[in-house]
């Protein structure tokens, strides 16, 4: 079970986007794509097969998963995530400081 999943609200803790908050759009191994964070410009060739125009395209670059923390709305900051097994055998994600279950 990953600590960060698609749809989670995360805070970037290091790098050029430090302190910014956004939603995870995709998880690819040990890297995450966060909406409107870590934008880079890429020159692309036109591809008429998929009706894609050429030019300079701005898109999101991946961020290593260790550089983001899950956002806790109760405290208003990023927190560590742990795994906990409930009495009925389900595994859930909980915040490290408070022990409350992550709703995502």
Secondary structure, 3 states (H helix, E strand, C coil): CCCCCCCCEEEECCCCCCCCEEEEEEEECCEEEECCCCEEEEEECCECCCCECCEEEEEECCEEHHHEEEEECCCCEEECEEEEECCCCCEEEEECCCCCECCC
